[in-house]
Amino acid sequence: MKMRKQNSEAGFSLMELMISMAVGLIIMTAIASLFKTGMTSAMVVTQRAETQQNMRAAIDLMVKDISMAGAGLPSGGIQLPLGGGATAARYGCDQSGTCHIPTSTYPNNNYMYGIIPGFNNGVEGAVSIPAAPAPAINDSITVIYCDYNFPLWEYYVTFPLGPNGAQINLTPNGSFVPAPPLPNAAGGIQVGDLILINGGNGITAVGEATNVTGTSISFANLDPLNINWSGGTHTNNVYAVSGGLGYAYPPPAGTTQGTAYRLFAVTYYLTVPPAGQTPRLMRQVNGLTPVPVADDIINLQLAYDVYNSTTNALDANQANPFGAGESPNLIQKINLVVMGQSIVTNAKNSQSMYLATDVSARNMAFRNSYQ
């Protein structure tokens, strides 16, 4: 019997195998490169989105505060106590006595403006931020305005008998329904808050609350912000508001009524936390503990459009109004630039970006234009 011969199939040669493997490796390399590019792009987009979100949150809060600058303050600001042993009052400081910006005393002989520019004064402890672009200038800004959320004006404000300017008593005004909350209620007055008192004798003064109860606010001397000075030689303290008569509101017959408001003195600055953390933007109010606003903020710069009363023109983009001899009372607009950096600070894909905006100081601009 004759057996059929089977045809054997030819295999791959060594050369063919090597070529196939090379082509496969090229394709796999291309796919890996494409995947890496996609992952890098996704990381870049994520970092930019997070950085932009941080900066937008920071700018939104700053714009809200800056736009309120000067609201409720007397035209031109307030003279804080002078003479008789009074030392310069402070802002940007907390109840421990820690001041969070390098220069923290009120300018021009203890004067409280609606806006206090802080040129090159914006990093706690004057710490260097290497990631900030050269020249590495970081600014702070302090804005002051009345808080209309807590209704102190719905109280009768009186001084105890034999006043020394260290306390005011508060009685709810029955004409307001419902009655106002107690001063020490949640969200109410806290130790370290600033209280603006407009007296029946036409004097306005500011005190720092050192104790708050349901019926009174105390203003003891040697407060952390150096605001309270009860000596009779001072003409710009809480004692002077009473006129030595023990009243603010309701006043005796024939005098005008007085009112009280809480002030917000809000300072924005940068701090560099320990343990290698990235810089962050901080918000500090009155004499209270600062709170973080946004992480990974490496640069904060401000410039001001200031009305020049001599030339009747606008001096635009003044980075240092005090250095240029400009008055903060004539600031019309604030130009704000924030720079953020992604958290991957030691990689080539670290992202840095700017956001810029401008804010009209509407309370000050209106007053300066039409007063």
C-alpha positions as CSV (number, residue, x, y, z in Angstrom):
1,M,0.0,0.0,0.0
2,K,1.4,3.3,-1.0
3,M,1.3,6.1,1.7
4,R,0.4,9.6,0.8
5,K,3.3,12.0,1.4
6,Q,2.3,14.9,3.7
7,N,3.4,18.4,2.7
8,S,5.3,20.1,5.6
9,E,4.6,23.9,6.1
10,A,7.6,26.2,6.0
11,G,8.2,28.1,9.4
12,F,9.6,31.6,10.1
13,S,13.2,32.2,9.5
14,L,15.3,33.8,12.2
15,M,15.4,37.0,10.2
16,E,11.7,37.1,9.9
17,L,11.3,36.7,13.6
18,M,13.7,39.4,14.4
19,I,12.0,41.8,11.9
20,S,8.6,41.0,13.4
21,M,9.8,41.5,17.0
22,A,11.4,44.9,16.0
23,V,8.2,46.0,14.3
24,G,6.2,44.9,17.4
25,L,8.5,46.8,19.7
26,I,8.2,49.9,17.6
27,I,4.5,49.7,17.8
28,M,4.5,49.0,21.5
29,T,6.9,51.9,22.1
30,A,4.6,54.2,20.1
31,I,1.6,53.1,22.1
32,A,3.5,53.6,25.4
33,S,4.6,57.0,24.3
34,L,1.1,57.9,23.2
35,F,-0.2,56.7,26.6
36,K,2.4,58.6,28.5
37,T,1.7,61.8,26.5
38,G,-2.0,61.3,27.3
39,M,-1.3,60.8,31.0
40,T,1.0,63.8,31.0
41,S,-1.6,66.0,29.3
42,A,-4.3,64.8,31.7
43,M,-2.0,65.6,34.7
44,V,-1.2,69.1,33.2
45,V,-4.9,69.8,32.7
46,T,-5.7,68.6,36.2
47,Q,-3.0,70.7,37.7
48,R,-4.0,73.8,35.8
49,A,-7.6,73.3,36.8
50,E,-6.8,72.8,40.5
51,T,-4.4,75.8,40.4
52,Q,-6.9,78.0,38.7
53,Q,-9.6,76.9,41.1
54,N,-7.4,77.8,44.0
55,M,-6.7,81.2,42.6
56,R,-10.3,81.9,41.7
57,A,-11.4,81.1,45.2
58,A,-8.7,83.5,46.5
59,I,-9.6,86.3,44.2
60,D,-13.3,86.0,44.7
61,L,-12.9,86.4,48.5
62,M,-10.4,89.2,48.1
63,V,-12.7,91.1,45.7
64,K,-15.6,90.8,48.1
65,D,-13.6,92.4,50.9
66,I,-11.8,95.0,48.9
67,S,-15.0,96.2,47.3
68,M,-16.3,97.0,50.8
69,A,-13.3,99.1,51.8
70,G,-14.3,102.3,53.6
71,A,-18.0,101.3,54.0
72,G,-19.4,102.9,57.2
73,L,-16.2,104.8,58.1
74,P,-16.1,108.5,58.5
75,S,-15.0,110.3,55.4
76,G,-11.3,110.2,55.3
77,G,-10.9,107.5,57.9
78,I,-10.4,107.5,61.7
79,Q,-7.6,109.0,63.9
80,L,-6.6,106.4,66.5
81,P,-5.4,107.5,70.0
82,L,-2.3,109.7,70.1
83,G,-0.2,111.0,73.0
84,G,-0.5,110.3,76.7
85,G,1.6,107.1,76.5
86,A,-0.4,105.6,73.6
87,T,1.7,103.5,71.3
88,A,1.1,102.8,67.6
89,A,-2.0,100.6,67.1
90,R,-1.5,97.4,65.1
91,Y,-3.3,95.4,62.5
92,G,-2.6,91.9,61.1
93,C,-2.0,90.6,64.6
94,D,-3.8,88.0,66.8
95,Q,-4.6,87.7,70.5
96,S,-1.2,86.0,71.2
97,G,0.5,89.2,70.1
98,T,1.9,87.6,66.9
99,C,1.9,90.0,64.0
100,H,1.7,88.2,60.6
101,I,3.2,90.8,58.3
102,P,6.6,92.5,58.6
103,T,5.1,96.0,59.1
104,S,1.9,96.0,61.1
105,T,1.3,99.5,62.6
106,Y,-1.1,102.0,61.3
107,P,0.6,104.6,59.1
108,N,0.8,108.4,59.3
109,N,0.6,108.8,63.1
110,N,-1.8,106.1,63.9
111,Y,-4.4,106.7,61.2
112,M,-7.0,104.1,60.2
113,Y,-7.7,104.3,56.4
114,G,-10.3,102.3,54.5
115,I,-7.4,100.7,52.5
116,I,-3.8,100.3,53.8
117,P,-1.5,99.2,51.0
118,G,1.4,97.0,52.0
119,F,4.0,97.3,49.3
120,N,6.6,94.5,49.5
121,N,5.1,93.6,52.9
122,G,3.2,90.5,52.0
123,V,5.1,87.5,53.3
124,E,4.9,86.5,57.0
125,G,8.3,86.8,58.6
126,A,9.7,88.3,55.4
127,V,10.5,84.8,54.2
128,S,11.7,84.4,50.7
129,I,9.6,82.5,48.1
130,P,12.0,81.3,45.5
131,A,9.3,80.2,43.1
132,A,8.0,83.7,42.8
133,P,9.2,85.4,39.6
134,A,12.0,88.0,39.9
135,P,11.9,90.6,41.1
136,A,10.3,88.7,44.0
137,I,7.8,91.4,45.3
138,N,4.9,90.2,47.4
139,D,2.4,92.7,48.7
140,S,-0.2,92.7,51.5
141,I,-3.4,94.6,51.7
142,T,-5.6,95.6,54.6
143,V,-9.1,96.8,54.1
144,I,-11.4,98.2,56.8
145,Y,-15.2,98.4,56.7
146,C,-18.3,98.1,58.9
147,D,-19.9,94.8,59.4
148,Y,-23.7,95.2,58.7
149,N,-24.5,91.5,59.5
150,F,-24.4,91.7,63.3
151,P,-26.9,94.5,64.3
152,L,-25.1,96.3,67.1
153,W,-27.0,99.4,66.0
154,E,-30.1,97.8,67.4
155,Y,-28.9,98.3,70.9
156,Y,-28.9,101.2,73.3
157,V,-25.3,101.9,74.1
158,T,-24.4,103.4,77.5
159,F,-21.4,103.7,79.7
160,P,-21.4,102.7,83.3
161,L,-21.4,105.4,85.9
162,G,-18.0,106.9,86.5
163,P,-16.8,105.8,83.0
164,N,-13.2,105.2,82.2
165,G,-13.8,104.2,78.7
166,A,-13.2,100.5,79.5
167,Q,-16.8,99.2,79.0
168,I,-20.1,99.9,77.2
169,N,-23.4,98.4,78.3
170,L,-25.8,97.2,75.7
171,T,-29.6,97.1,75.9
172,P,-31.8,95.9,73.0
173,N,-33.9,98.6,71.4
174,G,-37.5,97.5,71.7
175,S,-38.5,99.1,68.5
176,F,-36.7,96.3,66.6
177,V,-38.7,93.1,66.1
178,P,-37.4,90.5,66.6
179,A,-35.0,91.6,69.2
180,P,-31.3,91.5,68.2
181,P,-29.2,88.5,69.3
182,L,-27.0,88.7,72.3
183,P,-23.6,90.2,71.7
184,N,-21.9,87.0,72.7
185,A,-24.2,84.8,70.6
186,A,-22.8,82.5,67.9
187,G,-21.5,84.6,65.1
188,G,-21.6,87.6,67.4
189,I,-18.9,89.8,68.9
190,Q,-15.6,88.0,69.8
191,V,-12.6,89.0,71.9
192,G,-10.3,90.7,69.4
193,D,-13.1,92.3,67.4
194,L,-13.0,96.1,66.6
195,I,-16.0,98.2,67.7
196,L,-16.7,101.5,66.1
197,I,-18.7,103.9,68.4
198,N,-20.2,107.1,67.1
199,G,-21.0,109.2,70.2
200,G,-23.7,111.7,70.9
201,N,-21.1,114.3,71.2
202,G,-19.9,113.9,67.6
203,I,-16.8,112.0,68.5
204,T,-16.0,108.7,66.8
205,A,-13.6,106.1,68.3
206,V,-12.6,102.5,67.8
207,G,-12.0,99.9,70.6
208,E,-10.8,96.3,70.7
209,A,-13.1,94.0,72.6
210,T,-11.3,92.3,75.4
211,N,-14.3,90.7,77.1
212,V,-17.9,90.2,75.8
213,T,-21.0,89.2,77.7
214,G,-24.7,89.1,76.9
215,T,-25.0,92.8,78.1
216,S,-21.6,94.5,77.7
217,I,-18.3,94.8,75.8
218,S,-15.1,95.7,77.6
219,F,-12.1,97.6,76.2
220,A,-9.2,97.0,78.6
221,N,-5.9,98.8,78.2
222,L,-2.9,97.0,76.9
223,D,-4.9,95.0,74.4
224,P,-3.0,93.0,71.8
225,L,-3.8,95.6,69.0
226,N,-2.8,98.6,71.1
227,I,-6.2,100.2,70.3
228,N,-7.5,100.9,73.8
229,W,-6.1,103.8,75.7
230,S,-8.5,105.1,78.3
231,G,-6.4,108.0,79.6
232,G,-8.3,111.3,79.7
233,T,-5.6,113.0,77.6
234,H,-6.6,111.1,74.6
235,T,-9.2,112.6,72.3
236,N,-9.7,109.6,70.0
237,N,-10.5,106.8,72.4
238,V,-13.7,105.2,73.7
239,Y,-13.6,107.3,76.8
240,A,-13.7,110.5,74.8
241,V,-16.9,109.2,73.1
242,S,-18.7,109.3,76.5
243,G,-17.6,112.9,77.1
244,G,-17.1,112.0,80.7
245,L,-20.9,111.9,81.0
246,G,-21.4,108.1,80.8
247,Y,-23.5,107.9,77.7
248,A,-23.4,107.2,74.0
249,Y,-26.9,106.1,73.2
250,P,-29.6,107.1,74.0
251,P,-28.1,110.5,74.8
252,P,-29.4,113.2,77.2
253,A,-32.0,115.6,75.8
254,G,-30.6,118.1,73.3
255,T,-27.8,115.8,72.0
256,T,-27.7,113.6,68.9
257,Q,-27.9,109.8,69.0
258,G,-24.9,107.5,68.9
259,T,-24.5,104.1,67.4
260,A,-22.1,101.1,67.5
261,Y,-20.9,98.8,64.7
262,R,-18.4,96.0,64.4
263,L,-15.5,96.8,62.1
264,F,-13.7,94.3,60.0
265,A,-10.0,95.0,59.5
266,V,-9.1,92.3,57.0
267,T,-5.4,91.7,56.0
268,Y,-4.4,89.4,53.1
269,Y,-0.8,88.1,53.0
270,L,1.2,85.0,52.2
271,T,2.8,82.6,54.6
272,V,5.2,79.6,54.1
273,P,4.2,76.8,56.4
274,P,6.9,74.6,57.9
275,A,7.9,71.1,56.8
276,G,8.4,72.0,53.2
277,Q,4.8,72.9,52.5
278,T,4.0,75.3,49.7
279,P,3.1,79.0,50.3
280,R,-0.6,79.8,51.0
281,L,-2.7,82.9,51.0
282,M,-4.0,83.9,54.5
283,R,-6.9,86.1,55.6
284,Q,-6.6,87.7,59.1
285,V,-9.5,89.7,60.6
286,N,-9.3,92.2,63.5
287,G,-7.4,90.5,66.3
288,L,-8.5,87.0,65.5
289,T,-6.5,83.9,64.4
290,P,-5.7,83.9,60.6
291,V,-7.3,81.4,58.4
292,P,-6.0,80.0,55.1
293,V,-7.8,81.0,51.9
294,A,-5.9,79.1,49.2
295,D,-2.9,76.9,49.0
296,D,0.0,77.0,46.4
297,I,-0.1,80.8,46.0
298,I,3.4,82.0,45.4
299,N,2.9,85.7,44.4
300,L,0.5,88.4,45.4
301,Q,0.9,91.9,43.8
302,L,-1.3,94.9,44.0
303,A,-1.3,98.3,42.3
304,Y,-3.6,101.2,42.9
305,D,-5.3,103.8,40.7
306,V,-5.1,107.0,42.8
307,Y,-6.9,110.3,42.1
308,N,-4.4,113.1,42.1
309,S,-6.1,116.2,43.6
310,T,-3.3,118.5,42.3
311,T,-3.5,117.5,38.6
312,N,-7.2,116.3,38.7
313,A,-6.1,113.1,37.0
314,L,-5.8,109.5,37.8
315,D,-2.3,108.2,38.7
316,A,-2.7,104.6,37.4
317,N,-0.9,101.5,38.7
318,Q,0.8,103.0,41.8
319,A,2.5,100.0,43.4
320,N,3.5,102.0,46.5
321,P,1.1,104.9,47.1
322,F,2.8,105.8,50.4
323,G,6.2,105.9,48.7
324,A,4.8,108.1,46.0
325,G,3.2,110.5,48.5
326,E,-0.3,109.5,47.5
327,S,-3.2,109.4,50.1
328,P,-5.0,106.1,50.5
329,N,-8.2,108.1,50.9
330,L,-8.0,108.9,47.1
331,I,-7.7,105.3,45.9
332,Q,-10.2,104.7,43.2
333,K,-9.4,101.2,42.0
334,I,-7.2,98.3,43.1
335,N,-5.4,96.1,40.5
336,L,-4.8,92.6,41.8
337,V,-2.5,89.9,40.4
338,V,-2.3,86.4,42.0
339,M,0.1,83.7,40.9
340,G,-0.4,80.1,41.7
341,Q,1.8,77.0,41.3
342,S,0.8,73.4,41.1
343,I,1.7,71.1,43.9
344,V,4.3,69.2,41.8
345,T,7.0,71.7,42.4
346,N,10.0,69.6,41.7
347,A,9.0,68.2,38.3
348,K,9.2,69.5,34.8
349,N,5.4,69.4,34.5
350,S,4.8,71.8,37.4
351,Q,2.3,74.4,36.3
352,S,2.3,78.1,37.2
353,M,-0.2,80.7,36.1
354,Y,-1.5,84.2,36.8
355,L,-5.0,85.5,37.4
356,A,-5.6,89.3,37.3
357,T,-8.6,91.5,38.0
358,D,-9.3,95.0,39.2
359,V,-11.8,96.1,41.9
360,S,-13.5,99.5,42.3
361,A,-13.4,100.8,45.9
362,R,-16.9,102.0,45.4
363,N,-17.4,103.5,48.8
364,M,-14.2,105.5,48.6
365,A,-14.5,106.3,44.9
366,F,-18.0,107.8,45.3
367,R,-17.0,109.8,48.3
368,N,-13.9,111.2,46.7
369,S,-15.7,112.1,43.5
370,Y,-18.8,113.7,45.0
371,Q,-18.0,114.8,48.6
